Amino acid sequence: MNSRPAAASLDQWILQQIYQATGRPPIRLRTASGAEVAPANSPPLGEIRISDRVTLGRLILDPEIAFGDAYSSGRLEVQGDLVSMLEALAMVMPPVEQQNTWARFVSRWMSWAQADTLTGARRNIHQHYDLGNDFYRLWLDPQMIYSCAYFPSPDATLEAAQEAKMEHICRKLRLRPGERVADIGSGWGTLALHMAARHGVHVSGFNISREQIAAARQRADKMGLSGRVEFIEADYRDIRGQFDAFVSVGMLEHVGRPYLKDMGRAIHRMLDTSGRGLLHFIGRNHREPMSPWIRKRIFPGTYLPTVREVLESLEPGDFSVLDVENLRPHYARTLEHWLERFEESAGVVAGQFGPEFVRTWRLYLASAIAGFRTGRLQLFQVLFARGGWHDYPWTRAHLYEAGVHEEGRPSKPQPH
């Protein structure tokens, strides 16, 4: 008796269920047994080949996690442009809260298990940011800035765009020499060092990644800025002291939805009666959980807030919101640079961590590009201030008139 037709028939049925559950993307699905599903009215963008029935079963139970893990392990192959296919999936695939019961359960359990408590936050941050500075040095810019750049023109270099981003933030905050600035989630210290060197402020950088703190302190010593910049290993909830300005770049995503009000209270404690602050963060148009695969393999404990949720966290502090800007296309461009550099270093990364790690991070970077291109992800900058701060200009012209040339090279800072 030939079991191959029966196997193909079962696989065909399973593929149909997967195709329906993922929103009928314009992509061909094919199994090793020869079963196939493809869009009826247009040529497919590419093909996804699934090697075994175990993977098929997992894709029915939890499409996002199963797809990511199968791609990483090589049990699922993508034939075609990965980013374009992920864009197509992002446009039609329902969010996890509209998927089946098992997928919803796994997502909610993960939110509980990865909660960003004082202990949990350190564990979550360690899993991602303490992979080793040498790894990130392979594909970030030389200053090790791991957040959205600001491209004065689409063809600006990544290095110029990261410099422009830091100046864009400093201009919004209207920094003045001698002021005290709190930089929460200070990364490898680049923004803190930039603010001190270019604007003459005193910066306290707070972080819970030991690898990043150690590297930032070494950079401050090398630049002769240890007297004006300090890097402190501390959770935002433990920070005490008063500051003139507050900035957080790429850290709010790691606070977690249940703790957004804790962040708001911390900002309230830190800023004096004429203080102001800026939050630079990846956000959403509406409330929904982060991809469970991303939380499982890349960013445990991550939650991407909406603008409304962030503003609600600021309301108890009686802050005035002065400016909200969305830099979504800038993050897509930033990620394109990162993915290109990552691919150039893929052999080195594979030697350090193995080929499965390379595929995991390739998928992460590619899916992030797709998220920003399709509008599933946003990049917000929110500027806010106490009522006692009166230095905000009448127009936004000060952000563009001087200091950043069209080709993206910052000019000399203007006198204060």
ChimeraX attribute file (.defattr): number of C-alpha atoms within 10 A of each C-alpha:
attribute: neighborCount
match mode: 1-to-1
recipient: residues
	/A:1	3
	/A:2	6
	/A:3	8
	/A:4	11
	/A:5	12
	/A:6	11
	/A:7	14
	/A:8	17
	/A:9	15
	/A:10	15
	/A:11	23
	/A:12	20
	/A:13	14
	/A:14	17
	/A:15	24
	/A:16	17
	/A:17	15
	/A:18	22
	/A:19	22
	/A:20	11
	/A:21	21
	/A:22	19
	/A:23	15
	/A:24	19
	/A:25	23
	/A:26	21
	/A:27	22
	/A:28	19
	/A:29	23
	/A:30	21
	/A:31	20
	/A:32	13
	/A:33	19
	/A:34	14
	/A:35	20
	/A:36	19
	/A:37	18
	/A:38	20
	/A:39	15
	/A:40	8
	/A:41	7
	/A:42	9
	/A:43	11
	/A:44	16
	/A:45	17
	/A:46	18
	/A:47	21
	/A:48	18
	/A:49	19
	/A:50	25
	/A:51	17
	/A:52	14
	/A:53	16
	/A:54	10
	/A:55	18
	/A:56	22
	/A:57	16
	/A:58	17
	/A:59	24
	/A:60	20
	/A:61	18
	/A:62	24
	/A:63	23
	/A:64	21
	/A:65	22
	/A:66	19
	/A:67	19
	/A:68	22
	/A:69	21
	/A:70	19
	/A:71	21
	/A:72	20
	/A:73	14
	/A:74	15
	/A:75	15
	/A:76	22
	/A:77	17
	/A:78	15
	/A:79	14
	/A:80	14
	/A:81	12
	/A:82	17
	/A:83	20
	/A:84	17
	/A:85	23
	/A:86	19
	/A:87	22
	/A:88	18
	/A:89	20
	/A:90	21
	/A:91	15
	/A:92	14
	/A:93	19
	/A:94	13
	/A:95	15
	/A:96	22
	/A:97	14
	/A:98	11
	/A:99	18
	/A:100	14
	/A:101	12
	/A:102	12
	/A:103	20
	/A:104	18
	/A:105	15
	/A:106	15
	/A:107	22
	/A:108	16
	/A:109	12
	/A:110	16
	/A:111	21
	/A:112	11
	/A:113	12
	/A:114	20
	/A:115	23
	/A:116	24
	/A:117	17
	/A:118	13
	/A:119	10
	/A:120	15
	/A:121	20
	/A:122	17
	/A:123	18
	/A:124	23
	/A:125	20
	/A:126	16
	/A:127	14
	/A:128	14
	/A:129	18
	/A:130	15
	/A:131	12
	/A:132	11
	/A:133	15
	/A:134	9
	/A:135	16
	/A:136	18
	/A:137	13
	/A:138	19
	/A:139	20
	/A:140	21
	/A:141	18
	/A:142	11
	/A:143	15
	/A:144	19
	/A:145	21
	/A:146	19
	/A:147	20
	/A:148	25
	/A:149	25
	/A:150	27
	/A:151	26
	/A:152	20
	/A:153	13
	/A:154	13
	/A:155	11
	/A:156	17
	/A:157	19
	/A:158	23
	/A:159	19
	/A:160	19
	/A:161	26
	/A:162	27
	/A:163	23
	/A:164	24
	/A:165	23
	/A:166	20
	/A:167	24
	/A:168	20
	/A:169	23
	/A:170	20
	/A:171	16
	/A:172	22
	/A:173	22
	/A:174	17
	/A:175	22
	/A:176	17
	/A:177	13
	/A:178	14
	/A:179	15
	/A:180	23
	/A:181	27
	/A:182	25
	/A:183	25
	/A:184	26
	/A:185	25
	/A:186	28
	/A:187	29
	/A:188	26
	/A:189	28
	/A:190	19
	/A:191	26
	/A:192	28
	/A:193	26
	/A:194	17
	/A:195	24
	/A:196	23
	/A:197	16
	/A:198	15
	/A:199	22
	/A:200	17
	/A:201	23
	/A:202	26
	/A:203	28
	/A:204	20
	/A:205	27
	/A:206	23
	/A:207	25
	/A:208	22
	/A:209	24
	/A:210	17
	/A:211	17
	/A:212	22
	/A:213	23
	/A:214	16
	/A:215	15
	/A:216	23
	/A:217	19
	/A:218	14
	/A:219	18
	/A:220	20
	/A:221	12
	/A:222	10
	/A:223	11
	/A:224	12
	/A:225	17
	/A:226	18
	/A:227	11
	/A:228	19
	/A:229	25
	/A:230	19
	/A:231	24
	/A:232	18
	/A:233	15
	/A:234	17
	/A:235	18
	/A:236	19
	/A:237	15
	/A:238	8
	/A:239	16
	/A:240	10
	/A:241	9
	/A:242	18
	/A:243	23
	/A:244	23
	/A:245	26
	/A:246	25
	/A:247	24
	/A:248	20
	/A:249	23
	/A:250	18
	/A:251	19
	/A:252	24
	/A:253	20
	/A:254	22
	/A:255	22
	/A:256	22
	/A:257	22
	/A:258	11
	/A:259	17
	/A:260	22
	/A:261	20
	/A:262	16
	/A:263	18
	/A:264	20
	/A:265	17
	/A:266	17
	/A:267	28
	/A:268	20
	/A:269	15
	/A:270	18
	/A:271	23
	/A:272	18
	/A:273	14
	/A:274	15
	/A:275	25
	/A:276	29
	/A:277	25
	/A:278	24
	/A:279	21
	/A:280	24
	/A:281	27
	/A:282	27
	/A:283	24
	/A:284	21
	/A:285	14
	/A:286	13
	/A:287	15
	/A:288	14
	/A:289	20
	/A:290	21
	/A:291	16
	/A:292	26
	/A:293	20
	/A:294	21
	/A:295	20
	/A:296	17
	/A:297	17
	/A:298	17
	/A:299	22
	/A:300	27
	/A:301	28
	/A:302	28
	/A:303	26
	/A:304	25
	/A:305	25
	/A:306	19
	/A:307	21
	/A:308	13
	/A:309	16
	/A:310	20
	/A:311	18
	/A:312	14
	/A:313	19
	/A:314	22
	/A:315	15
	/A:316	12
	/A:317	17
	/A:318	12
	/A:319	21
	/A:320	16
	/A:321	17
	/A:322	13
	/A:323	12
	/A:324	15
	/A:325	11
	/A:326	16
	/A:327	20
	/A:328	22
	/A:329	20
	/A:330	23
	/A:331	25
	/A:332	25
	/A:333	21
	/A:334	22
	/A:335	25
	/A:336	18
	/A:337	16
	/A:338	21
	/A:339	22
	/A:340	14
	/A:341	15
	/A:342	22
	/A:343	16
	/A:344	13
	/A:345	15
	/A:346	22
	/A:347	13
	/A:348	15
	/A:349	20
	/A:350	14
	/A:351	10
	/A:352	12
	/A:353	12
	/A:354	13
	/A:355	16
	/A:356	15
	/A:357	17
	/A:358	22
	/A:359	18
	/A:360	19
	/A:361	20
	/A:362	22
	/A:363	21
	/A:364	19
	/A:365	19
	/A:366	22
	/A:367	22
	/A:368	22
	/A:369	24
	/A:370	25
	/A:371	22
	/A:372	22
	/A:373	21
	/A:374	18
	/A:375	16
	/A:376	17
	/A:377	20
	/A:378	25
	/A:379	24
	/A:380	19
	/A:381	21
	/A:382	20
	/A:383	22
	/A:384	24
	/A:385	26
	/A:386	19
	/A:387	13
	/A:388	11
	/A:389	15
	/A:390	10
	/A:391	9
	/A:392	13
	/A:393	10
	/A:394	7
	/A:395	7
	/A:396	12
	/A:397	9
	/A:398	15
	/A:399	16
	/A:400	13
	/A:401	9
	/A:402	13
	/A:403	19
	/A:404	22
	/A:405	14
	/A:406	12
	/A:407	15
	/A:408	24
	/A:409	18
	/A:410	19
	/A:411	12
	/A:412	10
	/A:413	12
	/A:414	9
	/A:415	6
	/A:416	8
